[in-house]
Amino acid sequence: MTKTKIDRKMWLLEHLRDFWEEARENRIKAFVYVSLRILVVMVLVAEIFNRNYNNVFLCVLTLILFMIPNFLNKRMNIVLPGTLEIIILLFIFGAEILGEINEYYLIFDRWDDMLHTINGFLCAAIGFSMIDILNRNEKVTFSLSPIFVALVAFCFSMTVGVVWEFFEFGMDMFFQTDMQKDSIQTVISSVIFNPEGKNVAVVMPIDSMVVNGVSWHYGGYIDIGLYDTMNDLFVNFIGAVTFSILGYFYIKNRSKGKFAKRFMPRRKTAAEILEEREHYENKHHHDL
């Protein structure tokens, strides 16, 4: 057996051992961890047989995204609370596997709204954590008030939401996708229809439309993403405001608040890093 194969085997055994130790501590997270991966692999195999390689790519991407919490823990010394990690895994599964492959975005009208609301909530939690970590770091010379931390967390969440909408628009513009889902509008309000050319909007009902000479009787016209974008930003706003309020009271009464803490990542302490390093060295020495 070559040295490369031995290293891979050691890495796999170490990964499985760490997972088993963590699974004993948090059975719910382990159940979600294993169940979602099994489901994704089943979908992956089915899509390979169906030769739907776009969905195969989404399955592989999902499995890669599932590794983010472990990467943050091992490489960046960031600890994700169990509740936050479970929600992130479910969010990825809901967006890629259920939303895209199983077409839940089309089957359930509010599926996209739900995901964007959760995204706004989680991004506010992450933004809150980043500022809170700096506030509690002795090397940082400034300290922000709870209301300012809440404001920064809110702005961070909304910025992430806006950047994502830029991404959706770019995909639709340059690759002719339909990430910004179209909607049917039965009424249009525009100054273009003002017969006197004044800056006064005229409300006009739309009963049908013609596309390339073909009449489409949808009872309205197709809005190409504007309403979808604004709706996504609005529900992101709701999620961001919700956690910003929770986070404000968490910092204000740090000893009492426990709910918000379940969604806020934190950096490992020096003692935790040292303990993990010693644990790894002891296991490595034992394996040798």
Secondary structure, DSSP 8 states (H G I E B T S, - for coil): --HHHHHHHHHHHHHHHHHHHHHHH-HHHHHHHHHHHHHHHHHHHHHHHTT-HHHHHHHHHHHHHTTHHHHHHHHS-EE--HHHHHHHHHHHIIIIIIIIIS-HHHHSTTHHHHHHHHHHHHHHHHHHHHHHHHHT-TT------HHHHHHHHHHHHHHHHHHHHHHHHHHHHHH---SS--EEESEEEEGGG-TT--S--EEEE---EEETTEEE-SSSEEE-SHHHHHHHHHHHHHHHHHHHHHHHHHHHTTTT--TGGGG--EE--HHHHHHHHHHHHHHHHHH-
